[in-house]
Amino acid sequence: MAKKKSDSTPHISVVNETSLSFFEKYINNPSPTGFEWKGQELWLDYLKPYIDDYYVDNYGTAVGIINQKADYKVVIEAHADEISWFVNYITNDGLIYVIRNGGSDHQIAPSKRVNIHTDNGIVKAVFGWPAIHTRTGGEKEEAPTIKNIFLDCGCTSKDEVEKLGIHVGCVITYEDEFMILNDRYYVGRALDNRAGGFMIAEVARLLKENNITLPFGLYIVNAVQEEIGLRGAEMIAHKIKPNVAIVTDVTHDTQTPMINKITQGDLACGRGPVISYAPAVQNNLNKVLIETAQKAEIPFQRQASSRSTGTDTDAFAYSNDGVPSALISLPLRYMHTTVEMIHKEDVDNVIRLIYETLLNIKAGQDFRYIK
């Protein structure tokens, strides 16, 4: 059963005005899969005061390092990319058809405003959709599908579209931006999972501000290309060769309509970080997370996965002959939409749980079940 925060346990805030200002800027910046570098630059600029060194690999995964000479290496990781679209076909009438870049949801596309990223800069467009007046008349309505959603950028010919710098392969992102709802929720696109990148950066800030000297090397990893198969994590795991990996990503709040708790579990925004059980999750490391949460009075929830977590945890766990890995998830509503929602207190508590867990890991710690 999930541990719930008692009424007598006050919430400890972590995010301050400066970090919140960075978070908003970071969320608003487009960072589509395969094109993450502008977001990575922002992230590194925020992180640099709190680390000893950093590097960026060939595909854009960014790594901040503390105590880089240590032999024992611990990773805390999130992913930087957001779902998006690619220009796939331009009609002679100047309309644009798309394909997915990651798990983009075709059902939310109609009437959305988008940014088409070209070498000449941003071109504005909209996902058009027939007016309700034209969809009546006894015929069964068509639902939005990848085959019938299209972009209109105000052009009337293919030549006009191309003169704007738009070509097949241009990436497309939604223009929706960050907001705070009822002083309780952060809302925006791409909280999956730039919220994770923000939280691991805040862990680095806390370590620096509290003058913590870790007995191991800490690698703060913001990986690319998670949304198309955990690819950035696969690459960087082999480069770092960590001894331990703690991954943070989002998971589904299941309290809203049309979600079956029998299959999806009972998880809620505001009830704390989610600790996962899955084959890739190393149980002895997971026990450290749970004991840390209990000792620090951090509320948490539990989630069971079947074959895999579907997160970068799997990539780290099955790399380098097996790396003890665990997952701390942030409950989120409306995943892969432009109005993803996370609870402010959950963000604070994920940061705290990662931070406190690092203080409980020893250099050279052996997590094997049988020794």
C-alpha positions in Angstrom: 0.0 0.0 0.0 1.2 3.5 -0.8 2.7 5.5 2.0 0.7 8.7 2.6 1.9 11.9 4.1 0.5 12.3 7.6 -1.3 15.5 8.4 1.5 16.3 11.0 4.3 16.1 8.4 4.8 19.5 6.8 5.7 19.7 3.2 9.3 20.7 2.5 9.6 23.1 -0.5 12.6 22.7 -2.8 11.9 24.7 -5.9 12.7 28.4 -5.5 12.0 31.4 -7.7 15.2 31.2 -9.6 14.8 27.5 -10.4 11.2 28.0 -11.3 12.2 30.7 -13.8 14.6 28.2 -15.4 12.0 25.5 -15.4 9.5 27.7 -17.3 12.1 28.7 -19.9 13.2 25.1 -20.2 9.7 23.8 -20.8 8.9 26.5 -23.3 11.9 25.8 -25.4 11.3 23.1 -28.1 13.3 20.0 -27.8 12.0 17.4 -30.2 13.5 14.0 -30.5 16.6 14.2 -32.6 16.7 18.0 -32.3 17.3 18.4 -28.6 20.4 20.6 -28.6 18.9 24.0 -27.8 17.2 22.6 -24.7 20.4 20.9 -23.7 22.3 24.2 -23.9 19.8 25.7 -21.6 20.0 22.8 -19.2 23.8 22.8 -19.1 23.9 26.6 -18.5 21.7 26.1 -15.4 23.7 23.1 -14.2 27.2 24.3 -14.7 27.5 26.2 -11.4 26.8 23.0 -9.5 29.1 20.5 -11.2 32.8 20.0 -11.7 32.8 19.1 -15.4 30.5 18.1 -18.3 30.4 16.6 -21.7 28.0 16.1 -24.6 28.0 13.0 -26.8 27.6 12.8 -30.6 23.8 12.7 -30.5 23.3 15.4 -27.8 23.0 13.6 -24.5 24.4 15.9 -21.8 26.3 14.8 -18.7 27.2 16.8 -15.7 29.9 15.3 -13.4 30.7 15.7 -9.8 33.8 14.1 -8.4 34.9 12.7 -11.7 38.1 11.0 -10.5 36.1 8.5 -8.3 36.1 4.9 -9.5 32.6 4.1 -8.3 30.0 5.9 -10.5 26.4 6.7 -9.8 24.0 8.0 -12.5 20.9 10.0 -11.9 19.1 10.3 -15.3 16.2 11.8 -17.1 15.4 12.3 -20.8 15.4 15.6 -22.7 13.3 15.0 -25.8 9.7 15.7 -26.5 7.2 14.1 -29.0 6.7 16.0 -32.3 5.9 15.6 -35.9 7.8 15.5 -39.2 6.7 17.0 -42.5 6.0 14.0 -44.7 4.2 15.2 -47.8 3.3 18.6 -49.3 0.2 18.7 -51.6 0.0 20.7 -54.8 -2.6 22.9 -52.9 0.0 23.8 -50.2 -1.3 21.5 -47.4 1.1 19.4 -45.3 0.7 15.8 -44.1 2.8 14.5 -41.2 4.3 11.5 -39.6 5.1 11.0 -35.9 8.4 11.7 -34.3 7.8 9.7 -31.1 4.4 8.9 -29.7 2.5 11.9 -30.9 -1.3 11.7 -30.4 -3.2 12.3 -33.6 -6.5 12.7 -31.7 -5.4 15.9 -30.1 -4.0 17.5 -33.2 -7.0 19.1 -34.9 -7.2 22.9 -34.3 -3.7 23.0 -32.6 -1.2 25.7 -33.5 2.3 24.5 -34.3 5.8 25.7 -35.1 7.5 24.2 -38.2 11.2 24.4 -37.7 13.1 25.4 -40.8 16.6 26.6 -41.7 15.0 30.0 -42.1 13.4 30.0 -38.6 10.0 29.2 -37.3 7.0 29.0 -39.7 3.6 29.1 -38.0 0.9 26.7 -39.0 -2.3 25.0 -37.7 -3.7 21.6 -37.8 -6.9 22.2 -39.8 -10.1 20.2 -39.5 -13.5 20.4 -41.3 -16.1 22.6 -39.5 -18.8 20.8 -37.7 -21.4 22.2 -40.1 -19.8 20.3 -43.0 -19.6 17.0 -41.1 -23.4 16.5 -40.8 -25.8 15.0 -43.2 -26.3 11.4 -42.1 -22.8 10.1 -42.9 -20.6 8.6 -40.2 -18.1 11.2 -39.0 -14.4 10.5 -39.6 -12.2 10.5 -36.5 -8.8 12.1 -36.6 -6.1 9.6 -37.8 -2.6 9.9 -39.0 -3.9 9.6 -42.5 -6.3 12.6 -42.4 -4.8 15.2 -40.1 -3.0 18.0 -42.0 -1.3 21.3 -41.6 -2.2 24.6 -43.1 0.4 27.3 -43.2 -1.6 29.8 -45.2 -0.2 28.8 -48.6 -2.1 27.8 -51.7 0.6 25.9 -53.6 3.5 23.5 -52.9 5.9 26.0 -54.4 4.8 28.7 -51.9 5.3 26.3 -49.0 8.8 25.4 -50.1 9.7 29.1 -50.5 9.0 29.4 -46.8 11.8 26.9 -46.2 9.5 24.0 -45.5 10.6 20.6 -46.8 10.0 17.0 -46.1 11.8 16.2 -42.8 11.2 19.5 -41.1 10.2 18.9 -37.5 7.0 20.3 -36.0 6.2 21.1 -32.4 3.2 22.5 -30.6 3.4 26.1 -29.4 1.6 25.7 -26.1 3.6 27.1 -23.1 4.1 26.6 -19.4 1.6 27.8 -16.8 0.7 27.2 -13.1 -2.9 26.0 -12.4 -4.6 26.9 -9.1 -1.2 27.4 -7.5 -1.0 23.6 -7.4 -0.1 22.2 -10.8 2.6 22.9 -13.3 1.0 22.6 -16.8 2.6 22.5 -20.2 3.8 20.4 -23.1 6.9 18.2 -22.7 6.8 17.8 -18.9 7.4 14.3 -20.1 10.2 14.4 -19.4 11.9 17.8 -19.1 10.4 17.8 -15.6 12.9 15.0 -15.0 15.8 17.0 -16.4 14.8 19.9 -14.1 14.6 17.7 -11.0 18.0 16.1 -11.4 19.5 19.5 -12.0 17.8 20.6 -8.7 19.5 17.6 -7.0 22.9 19.0 -8.1 21.9 22.4 -6.8 21.1 21.0 -3.4 24.3 19.1 -3.2 26.3 22.2 -4.0 24.3 24.5 -1.7 24.5 22.1 1.2 28.3 21.5 0.7 27.9 17.8 0.3 31.0 15.8 -0.6 29.9 12.5 -2.2 32.1 9.4 -1.8 31.5 8.5 -5.4 31.4 10.1 -8.8 27.9 11.4 -9.7 26.9 11.6 -13.3 23.8 13.8 -14.0 22.5 12.6 -17.3 20.0 14.3 -19.6 19.6 11.7 -22.4 18.2 12.2 -25.9 15.9 10.1 -28.0 14.0 8.3 -25.2 10.7 8.7 -27.0 11.7 6.5 -29.9 13.2 3.6 -28.0 15.5 4.7 -25.1 18.3 5.3 -27.7 20.2 8.1 -25.9 20.4 6.1 -22.7 21.7 3.0 -24.5 24.5 5.1 -26.0 25.5 6.9 -22.8 25.3 3.9 -20.5 28.1 2.2 -22.5 30.2 5.4 -22.3 29.8 6.0 -18.6 29.8 2.4 -17.4 28.1 3.2 -14.2 27.9 1.1 -11.0 24.4 2.3 -10.1 21.7 4.2 -12.0 18.6 6.0 -10.7 16.3 7.1 -13.4 13.4 9.5 -13.2 10.5 9.8 -15.6 6.8 10.4 -15.6 4.0 7.9 -15.0 0.2 8.1 -15.3 -2.1 9.7 -12.8 -5.0 7.4 -13.0 -7.7 9.5 -11.2 -9.3 11.1 -14.3 -12.1 9.6 -16.4 -11.7 6.8 -18.8 -8.7 5.2 -17.1 -9.0 1.7 -15.7 -7.3 1.4 -12.3 -7.5 -2.4 -12.5 -5.1 -2.4 -15.4 -3.3 1.0 -14.9 -3.0 1.0 -11.1 -4.1 3.5 -8.5 -1.8 6.5 -8.7 -2.4 10.2 -8.1 -0.8 13.6 -8.5 -0.1 15.0 -5.1 0.5 11.7 -3.3 4.2 11.6 -3.8 6.9 10.0 -6.0 6.2 6.6 -7.5 8.6 3.7 -6.8 8.4 0.9 -9.4 8.6 -2.8 -9.4 9.8 -4.5 -12.6 12.3 -7.0 -13.8 14.8 -4.3 -14.7 14.5 -2.7 -11.2 17.2 -4.0 -8.9 15.4 -4.9 -5.6 18.2 -4.1 -3.2 18.6 -0.7 -4.7 14.8 -0.3 -4.6 14.9 -1.1 -0.9 17.3 1.8 -0.4 14.8 4.2 -2.1 12.0 2.9 0.1 13.9 3.0 3.4 15.2 6.5 2.4 11.6 7.7 1.8 10.4 6.3 5.1 13.2 7.7 7.1 12.9 11.2 5.5 9.1 11.1 5.7 8.7 11.6 2.0 5.3 10.3 0.8 5.5 7.7 -2.0 3.4 5.4 -4.1 4.1 2.0 -5.6 3.7 0.8 -9.2 4.1 -2.6 -10.8 5.2 -3.0 -14.4 5.0 -6.2 -16.4 7.9 -7.0 -18.8 9.5 -3.6 -18.8 9.3 -0.1 -17.3 9.2 1.5 -20.8 11.8 4.1 -19.5 15.5 4.6 -19.7 15.7 2.4 -16.6 15.6 -0.6 -18.9 18.5 0.7 -21.1 20.8 1.2 -18.1 19.8 -2.0 -16.3 20.7 -4.2 -19.3 23.9 -2.5 -20.2 27.5 -3.3 -19.3 26.7 -6.8 -18.0 23.9 -5.4 -15.8 23.8 -2.2 -13.8 21.7 -2.0 -10.6 19.0 0.4 -11.6 15.8 1.8 -10.1 13.0 4.2 -11.2 11.4 7.1 -9.4 8.4 8.3 -11.4 6.5 11.6 -11.3 2.7 11.2 -11.5 1.4 13.1 -14.5 -2.0 13.8 -16.0 -2.7 13.9 -19.8 0.6 12.4 -21.0 1.6 13.2 -24.6 -0.8 16.1 -24.8 -0.1 19.9 -24.7 -1.6 20.2 -21.2 0.4 17.7 -19.2 0.0 18.3 -15.5 2.2 17.6 -12.5 1.8 18.5 -8.8 4.2 21.0 -7.3 4.6 19.0 -4.2 5.5 15.8 -6.1 8.2 17.7 -7.9 9.7 18.8 -4.6 9.5 15.3 -3.2 11.1 13.5 -6.2 14.0 15.9 -5.9 14.2 15.2 -2.2 14.0 11.5 -2.6 16.8 11.4 -5.2 19.0 13.7 -3.0 18.4 11.8 0.2 19.0 8.5 -1.6 22.4 9.7 -2.8 23.4 10.4 0.8 22.6 6.8 1.6 24.7 5.1 -1.1 28.2 4.1 -0.2 31.2 4.0 -2.4 31.7 0.5 -3.7 28.3 -0.6 -2.5 27.5 -4.1 -3.6 23.9 -4.6 -4.6 24.1 -8.3 -5.6 21.5 -10.7 -4.1 24.0 -13.5 -3.5 27.6 -12.7 -2.5 
